[in-house]
Amino acid sequence: MSLKILIIDSSGTSRDFYKECLASRGHRLHYPEHSENPVTILREALAENKNYQMVLISHSEGLDLLSFVSALRQDFPELEMLIGIEPMDTPRLLALVEARVEVLMLPFTKESLQKRIGIIANRVAQRKQEQEQQQSQKSTMPMVAKSFIQIKMSNNSDKIPDTIKYILDILENQGLTDDDSFRIKLGLSEILINAIAHGNLELSSEELKGQFKNFRQWNKELETRANDPKYINRRVTIDVAFTPGYGTEIRVEDDGKGFDVNKVLKKTSDELETFNLYGRGLSMVQGTCNEVTFNEKGNVTTLKYLLQSGEQE
């Protein structure tokens, strides 16, 4: 893989050396002028989606190297850095290693520089490939997996923890990590309470905000409506499809009238009041899973989780 490299060298080293070592192998090199700020160059490139993959510092006269590295690491966490260092400069060497920076003893030789750049290029290529694979897995994760279970719930919200535990107990045998379990529990809890309260029992966020002063009153209203003949036969259907060691897809369907998904998701955080469980809750759910989708009616929510055990393979 060829890299786009910003070279900072105050020693006057001939550009022919870098051309022979690096440009000859397809790497694209840029040398900032003395009046140019390297950080500004990197930020402008990032804004134009023309990112540099690497900064090479051979000599850094007049540059506070450690502060410079710290600033780069904060703004560009995936930027590769290779810094030349004098053999006896042990304190600086230790500080750079601690900052997760590649170091190479000066003076550079053609062989040592090409070898180290080759290692870095392979690392960048591998990271890019992993990111592309994760994106591909996210978008193509199948609904019909190797195993499938279906659960039907009544409108008793007290049963939600037991239902989730039952699902997680099954999934834990398929390679679930503790972090996977936490993400699924968090997202599924919110979707199930929404399916019961907002879906089957038709409690709107506006009603919750206007009529109930606390969650005790809200829970009492949930219990009253759950036993109302109008709602008592409504169910929440949970379909769980999973591929061991890879991922799981959880589909939650209620028997309610649905809701306007786009309207809710467009609300800003300032508009989401304490009892507006839809907007605030759905925003939270989106942060727990790899993908969340809704049907047009708004009574079916599908959560897709790419398990961490699968990501590591």
C-alpha positions as CSV (number, residue, x, y, z in Angstrom):
1,M,0.0,0.0,0.0
2,S,1.3,3.5,-0.9
3,L,1.1,6.1,1.8
4,K,0.7,9.9,1.7
5,I,3.5,11.1,3.9
6,L,4.3,14.6,5.4
7,I,8.1,14.9,5.8
8,I,9.5,17.3,8.3
9,D,13.3,17.6,8.0
10,S,15.2,20.6,9.1
11,S,18.6,19.1,8.4
12,G,18.7,19.9,4.7
13,T,18.8,16.2,3.8
14,S,18.5,15.9,0.1
15,R,15.0,15.2,-1.2
16,D,16.6,12.9,-3.6
17,F,17.2,10.5,-0.7
18,Y,13.5,10.4,0.2
19,K,12.6,10.2,-3.5
20,E,14.9,7.2,-3.9
21,C,13.7,5.4,-0.7
22,L,10.0,6.2,-0.7
23,A,8.7,7.9,-3.8
24,S,10.2,5.2,-6.0
25,R,8.0,2.7,-4.1
26,G,4.8,4.7,-4.8
27,H,4.6,6.8,-1.6
28,R,3.4,10.3,-2.1
29,L,5.6,12.9,-0.3
30,H,5.0,16.4,0.8
31,Y,7.6,18.8,2.3
32,P,6.1,21.8,4.2
33,E,7.9,25.1,3.8
34,H,9.4,26.8,6.8
35,S,6.4,29.2,7.0
36,E,3.9,26.4,7.0
37,N,2.5,24.9,10.1
38,P,2.4,21.0,9.8
39,V,-0.7,20.7,12.0
40,T,-2.5,23.2,9.8
41,I,-1.5,21.2,6.7
42,L,-2.9,18.0,8.3
43,R,-6.2,19.7,9.3
44,E,-6.7,21.2,5.9
45,A,-6.1,17.9,4.3
46,L,-8.6,16.2,6.6
47,A,-11.2,18.8,5.9
48,E,-10.8,18.1,2.1
49,N,-10.9,14.3,2.7
50,K,-7.3,14.1,1.4
51,N,-5.8,12.6,4.6
52,Y,-2.2,12.0,5.2
53,Q,-1.6,8.5,6.6
54,M,1.8,9.3,8.1
55,V,4.2,12.0,9.4
56,L,7.9,11.4,9.1
57,I,10.2,13.6,11.2
58,S,13.9,13.3,10.5
59,H,15.2,16.4,12.3
60,S,13.0,18.7,14.4
61,E,15.1,21.8,15.0
62,G,12.9,24.6,16.5
63,L,10.1,22.2,17.1
64,D,8.8,21.2,20.5
65,L,8.6,17.6,19.5
66,L,6.7,16.1,22.4
67,S,4.1,18.8,22.4
68,F,3.8,18.5,18.6
69,V,3.3,14.7,18.9
70,S,0.7,15.2,21.7
71,A,-1.3,17.6,19.5
72,L,-1.2,15.2,16.5
73,R,-2.2,12.3,18.6
74,Q,-5.2,14.2,20.0
75,D,-6.4,15.5,16.6
76,F,-5.4,12.5,14.4
77,P,-5.6,9.3,16.6
78,E,-4.9,7.0,13.6
79,L,-2.1,9.0,12.1
80,E,1.1,7.0,11.9
81,M,4.3,8.8,13.1
82,L,7.9,7.8,12.5
83,I,10.5,10.0,14.2
84,G,14.3,9.9,13.9
85,I,16.1,10.1,17.1
86,E,19.8,10.3,18.2
87,P,21.1,7.1,19.7
88,M,21.9,8.6,23.1
89,D,18.7,10.6,23.6
90,T,17.2,8.1,26.0
91,P,14.7,10.4,27.8
92,R,13.1,11.5,24.5
93,L,13.1,7.9,23.2
94,L,11.2,6.7,26.3
95,A,8.7,9.6,26.0
96,L,8.0,8.9,22.4
97,V,7.6,5.2,22.9
98,E,5.1,5.9,25.7
99,A,3.2,8.2,23.2
100,R,2.9,5.2,20.8
101,V,5.2,6.7,18.2
102,E,7.6,4.7,15.9
103,V,11.2,5.7,16.4
104,L,14.2,5.0,14.2
105,M,17.8,5.8,15.0
106,L,19.6,8.5,13.0
107,P,21.0,8.8,10.6
108,F,18.5,7.1,8.3
109,T,19.7,4.5,5.9
110,K,17.9,3.4,2.8
111,E,17.4,-0.1,4.0
112,S,16.3,0.8,7.6
113,L,13.8,3.4,6.3
114,Q,12.3,1.3,3.6
115,K,11.9,-1.6,6.1
116,R,10.1,0.5,8.7
117,I,7.9,2.3,6.2
118,G,6.9,-1.1,4.8
119,I,5.8,-2.3,8.2
120,I,3.8,0.9,8.8
121,A,2.2,0.6,5.3
122,N,1.1,-3.0,6.0
123,R,-0.4,-1.9,9.3
124,V,-2.4,0.9,7.6
125,A,-3.6,-1.5,4.9
126,Q,-4.7,-4.0,7.5
127,R,-6.6,-1.3,9.5
128,K,-8.3,-0.2,6.3
129,Q,-9.3,-3.7,5.4
130,E,-10.7,-4.4,8.9
131,Q,-12.8,-1.2,8.7
132,E,-14.1,-2.1,5.3
133,Q,-15.0,-5.6,6.5
134,Q,-16.8,-4.3,9.5
135,Q,-18.8,-1.9,7.4
136,S,-19.7,-4.7,4.9
137,Q,-20.7,-7.0,7.7
138,K,-22.9,-4.3,9.2
139,S,-24.8,-3.7,5.9
140,T,-25.1,-7.4,4.9
141,M,-25.9,-9.0,8.3
142,P,-28.6,-11.6,7.5
143,M,-32.0,-11.8,9.1
144,V,-32.1,-15.6,8.6
145,A,-29.2,-16.9,10.7
146,K,-28.1,-20.3,11.8
147,S,-30.5,-20.3,14.8
148,F,-33.8,-18.6,15.5
149,I,-36.1,-18.2,18.5
150,Q,-39.4,-16.4,18.9
151,I,-40.9,-15.1,22.1
152,K,-44.3,-13.5,22.7
153,M,-44.8,-11.1,25.7
154,S,-47.9,-9.8,27.4
155,N,-48.0,-6.1,28.3
156,N,-46.6,-6.7,31.8
157,S,-43.5,-4.5,31.8
158,D,-42.3,-6.3,35.0
159,K,-41.5,-9.3,32.8
160,I,-39.0,-7.4,30.6
161,P,-35.9,-8.2,32.8
162,D,-36.7,-12.0,32.8
163,T,-37.4,-12.0,29.1
164,I,-34.0,-10.3,28.3
165,K,-32.2,-12.7,30.7
166,Y,-33.7,-15.6,28.8
167,I,-32.5,-14.2,25.5
168,L,-29.0,-13.5,26.8
169,D,-28.7,-16.9,28.4
170,I,-29.2,-18.4,25.0
171,L,-26.9,-16.0,23.3
172,E,-24.1,-16.4,25.8
173,N,-23.7,-20.0,24.7
174,Q,-23.0,-18.6,21.2
175,G,-19.9,-16.6,22.1
176,L,-21.3,-13.5,23.7
177,T,-18.9,-11.2,25.6
178,D,-19.8,-9.2,28.7
179,D,-19.8,-6.0,26.6
180,D,-22.1,-7.6,24.0
181,S,-24.5,-8.6,26.7
182,F,-24.5,-5.1,28.2
183,R,-25.2,-3.5,24.8
184,I,-28.0,-5.9,24.0
185,K,-29.6,-5.5,27.4
186,L,-29.5,-1.7,27.2
187,G,-31.0,-1.5,23.7
188,L,-33.6,-4.2,24.0
189,S,-34.8,-2.9,27.4
190,E,-35.7,0.5,25.8
191,I,-37.3,-1.0,22.7
192,L,-39.5,-3.4,24.8
193,I,-40.8,-0.7,27.1
194,N,-41.5,1.4,24.1
195,A,-43.3,-1.4,22.4
196,I,-45.5,-2.0,25.5
197,A,-46.1,1.6,26.7
198,H,-46.2,3.5,23.4
199,G,-47.2,0.7,21.1
200,N,-49.7,-1.7,22.6
201,L,-50.9,0.6,25.4
202,E,-50.9,3.8,23.3
203,L,-49.4,6.0,25.9
204,S,-48.0,9.0,24.0
205,S,-45.0,11.0,25.2
206,E,-47.2,14.1,25.4
207,E,-49.5,12.2,27.8
208,L,-46.6,11.1,29.9
209,K,-45.2,14.6,30.1
210,G,-48.5,16.3,30.9
211,Q,-50.4,13.8,33.2
212,F,-47.8,12.0,35.3
213,K,-45.6,13.6,37.8
214,N,-43.4,10.6,38.5
215,F,-42.7,7.1,37.4
216,R,-44.9,5.6,40.1
217,Q,-47.9,7.2,38.6
218,W,-46.7,6.2,35.1
219,N,-46.3,2.5,36.2
220,K,-49.8,2.6,37.7
221,E,-51.2,3.8,34.4
222,L,-49.3,1.0,32.6
223,E,-50.8,-1.6,34.9
224,T,-54.3,-0.1,34.4
225,R,-54.1,-0.1,30.7
226,A,-52.6,-3.6,30.5
227,N,-55.8,-5.0,32.1
228,D,-58.1,-2.9,29.9
229,P,-60.1,-5.1,27.5
230,K,-59.1,-2.8,24.7
231,Y,-55.4,-3.7,25.1
232,I,-55.3,-6.9,27.1
233,N,-54.9,-9.2,24.1
234,R,-52.2,-7.3,22.4
235,R,-48.7,-8.9,22.4
236,V,-45.1,-8.0,21.8
237,T,-43.4,-10.5,19.5
238,I,-39.6,-10.9,19.7
239,D,-37.7,-12.7,16.9
240,V,-34.1,-13.4,17.6
241,A,-31.9,-14.7,14.8
242,F,-28.2,-15.4,15.5
243,T,-25.1,-16.8,14.0
244,P,-22.7,-18.2,16.8
245,G,-19.6,-16.1,17.1
246,Y,-20.8,-13.6,14.5
247,G,-23.8,-11.5,15.3
248,T,-27.5,-11.4,16.2
249,E,-30.5,-9.6,14.9
250,I,-33.5,-8.9,17.2
251,R,-36.9,-7.9,15.7
252,V,-39.5,-6.5,18.1
253,E,-43.1,-6.1,16.8
254,D,-46.0,-4.7,18.8
255,D,-49.7,-4.7,18.0
256,G,-50.2,-1.0,18.3
257,K,-50.8,1.7,15.7
258,G,-47.2,2.6,15.2
259,F,-45.5,6.1,15.2
260,D,-43.9,8.6,12.9
261,V,-40.3,7.5,13.1
262,N,-38.8,10.4,11.1
263,K,-40.6,13.0,13.2
264,V,-39.3,11.5,16.4
265,L,-35.7,11.1,15.3
266,K,-35.5,14.7,14.0
267,K,-36.2,16.1,17.5
268,T,-33.2,17.8,19.0
269,S,-31.9,16.9,22.4
270,D,-33.2,20.2,23.7
271,E,-36.7,19.2,22.7
272,L,-36.6,15.8,24.5
273,E,-38.1,16.2,27.9
274,T,-37.8,13.8,30.8
275,F,-40.8,11.7,29.9
276,N,-40.2,11.8,26.1
277,L,-39.1,8.2,26.1
278,Y,-39.4,7.8,22.3
279,G,-36.9,10.4,21.2
280,R,-34.3,10.2,24.0
281,G,-34.6,6.4,24.2
282,L,-34.3,5.8,20.5
283,S,-31.2,8.1,20.3
284,M,-29.7,6.0,23.1
285,V,-30.6,2.7,21.4
286,Q,-28.8,3.8,18.2
287,G,-25.6,4.0,20.3
288,T,-25.9,0.5,21.6
289,C,-26.1,-1.5,18.3
290,N,-24.5,-1.6,14.9
291,E,-27.7,-0.8,13.1
292,V,-31.3,0.0,14.0
293,T,-34.2,0.0,11.5
294,F,-37.9,0.6,11.6
295,N,-40.8,-0.4,9.3
296,E,-42.9,2.2,7.7
297,K,-45.8,1.9,10.1
298,G,-43.5,2.3,13.1
299,N,-44.5,-0.9,15.0
300,V,-41.5,-3.0,14.2
301,T,-38.0,-2.2,15.4
302,T,-35.0,-4.3,14.3
303,L,-31.7,-4.2,16.2
304,K,-28.5,-5.6,14.6
305,Y,-25.5,-6.4,16.8
306,L,-22.1,-7.5,15.4
307,L,-20.7,-9.4,18.3
308,Q,-17.2,-8.4,19.5
309,S,-16.1,-12.1,19.4
310,G,-16.9,-12.0,15.7
311,E,-15.1,-8.7,15.1
312,Q,-11.9,-10.1,16.5
313,E,-11.8,-13.1,14.2
